[in-house]
Amino acid sequence: MTTLNPYLSFQDSAREAMEFYQSALGGDLEISTFGEMPDMAQDDSQADLVMHAQLTTDDGLVLMASDTPAGMPHLAPQGISVSLSGSDLESLRTTWDRLSDGGTVVEPFVEAPWGGWFGMFTDRFGISWMIAAGEDWA
């Protein structure tokens, strides 16, 4: 089996973001820090930065992330969105409400002209999301 999973890059907020995503999506969150790995932290101030985090939900969704340590260029995400879709409208509406809290709505989550429901937002961490619900999205 092959999977395709979003891997998000943050400057120093990966832990906070992944804990937020866990509160919205549920699931198990595993976090490894630079300080836990020998010789990975460039200095003590970076020891608590996230080297790798993985959120795995009961539905099998996987979202991964890390912090970019000082000395490495960090580029904010551009031209990409995390897309979440399915047929359970109420569940996706709840997920929309949770994930968009504190973010900026680009397109509200409403009935789409092509059928089903659709919306777009940028969350409080600068990550763009698209959420779609409908029978065709199952």
C-alpha positions as CSV (number, residue, x, y, z in Angstrom):
1,M,0.0,0.0,0.0
2,T,1.2,3.5,-0.8
3,T,0.1,6.6,1.0
4,L,0.3,10.3,0.3
5,N,0.5,12.4,3.5
6,P,0.8,16.2,4.0
7,Y,4.0,17.2,5.8
8,L,3.8,20.7,7.2
9,S,6.7,22.9,8.0
10,F,6.7,25.5,10.8
11,Q,9.3,27.8,12.2
12,D,8.7,27.2,15.9
13,S,5.0,26.4,16.3
14,A,4.8,22.7,15.1
15,R,4.0,21.4,18.6
16,E,1.2,24.0,19.1
17,A,-0.2,23.4,15.6
18,M,-0.2,19.6,15.9
19,E,-1.8,19.7,19.3
20,F,-4.5,22.0,17.8
21,Y,-5.0,19.6,14.8
22,Q,-5.3,16.7,17.3
23,S,-8.0,18.6,19.2
24,A,-9.9,19.2,16.0
25,L,-9.4,15.8,14.3
26,G,-8.8,13.4,17.2
27,G,-6.3,10.6,17.0
28,D,-2.9,9.8,18.4
29,L,-0.1,12.4,18.2
30,E,3.6,11.4,18.4
31,I,6.2,14.1,18.7
32,S,10.0,13.8,18.6
33,T,12.2,16.8,19.4
34,F,15.6,17.8,18.2
35,G,16.9,17.5,21.8
36,E,15.9,13.8,21.9
37,M,18.3,12.9,19.1
38,P,22.0,13.0,19.6
39,D,23.7,16.0,18.0
40,M,20.5,17.2,16.3
41,A,20.0,20.4,18.2
42,Q,22.3,23.2,17.1
43,D,22.0,24.8,20.5
44,D,20.0,24.3,23.7
45,S,17.4,26.8,22.6
46,Q,16.4,24.4,19.8
47,A,16.2,21.3,21.9
48,D,12.4,21.5,22.3
49,L,11.7,22.2,18.6
50,V,9.8,19.4,16.8
51,M,12.0,17.3,14.6
52,H,9.0,15.1,13.6
53,A,5.4,14.9,14.6
54,Q,2.8,12.6,13.3
55,L,-1.0,12.7,13.9
56,T,-2.9,9.5,13.0
57,T,-6.7,9.6,13.3
58,D,-9.0,6.7,13.9
59,D,-10.2,7.2,10.3
60,G,-6.7,6.6,9.0
61,L,-5.8,10.2,8.3
62,V,-2.1,11.0,8.7
63,L,-0.8,14.6,9.1
64,M,2.9,15.2,9.8
65,A,5.0,18.3,10.6
66,S,8.2,19.6,11.9
67,D,9.9,22.9,12.9
68,T,12.7,24.4,10.9
69,P,15.7,25.0,13.1
70,A,17.7,28.2,13.0
71,G,20.3,28.2,10.3
72,M,18.0,26.6,7.8
73,P,15.7,28.7,5.6
74,H,12.0,28.5,6.4
75,L,9.6,29.1,3.6
76,A,5.9,29.7,4.5
77,P,3.6,27.3,2.6
78,Q,2.5,28.8,-0.7
79,G,0.2,27.5,-3.5
80,I,-0.9,24.4,-1.6
81,S,-3.8,23.4,0.6
82,V,-4.6,20.5,2.8
83,S,-7.9,19.0,1.4
84,L,-10.2,17.1,3.6
85,S,-13.3,15.5,2.0
86,G,-15.9,12.9,2.7
87,S,-19.6,12.1,2.7
88,D,-20.4,12.8,6.4
89,L,-21.6,16.4,6.3
90,E,-22.1,16.9,10.0
91,S,-18.7,15.5,10.9
92,L,-17.0,17.7,8.3
93,R,-19.0,20.7,9.4
94,T,-17.7,20.1,13.0
95,T,-14.2,19.7,11.7
96,W,-14.6,23.0,9.7
97,D,-15.7,24.8,12.8
98,R,-12.8,23.5,14.9
99,L,-10.0,24.0,12.3
100,S,-11.1,27.4,11.1
101,D,-11.4,28.7,14.7
102,G,-9.0,31.6,14.9
103,G,-8.2,31.5,11.2
104,T,-9.3,33.4,8.1
105,V,-12.2,32.1,6.0
106,V,-11.6,32.5,2.3
107,E,-14.8,30.8,1.1
108,P,-17.5,29.9,3.7
109,F,-18.5,26.3,4.1
110,V,-21.8,26.4,2.2
111,E,-23.6,24.4,-0.5
112,A,-21.6,24.4,-3.6
113,P,-23.0,25.1,-7.1
114,W,-21.5,21.7,-8.3
115,G,-23.2,19.8,-5.4
116,G,-22.3,19.0,-1.9
117,W,-20.7,21.5,0.5
118,F,-17.4,23.3,0.1
119,G,-15.3,25.9,1.9
120,M,-11.7,27.2,2.2
121,F,-9.8,28.9,5.0
122,T,-6.3,29.6,6.3
123,D,-5.9,28.3,9.8
124,R,-4.3,30.3,12.7
125,F,-0.9,28.8,11.8
126,G,-1.0,29.9,8.2
127,I,-2.0,26.6,6.6
128,S,-4.6,26.7,3.8
129,W,-7.4,24.1,4.0
130,M,-10.2,23.0,1.7
131,I,-13.1,21.0,3.1
132,A,-15.7,19.3,0.9
133,A,-18.7,17.1,1.9
134,G,-21.0,15.2,-0.3
135,E,-21.9,11.9,-1.8
136,D,-19.4,12.4,-4.6
137,W,-16.6,12.9,-2.0
138,A,-17.0,9.6,-0.3
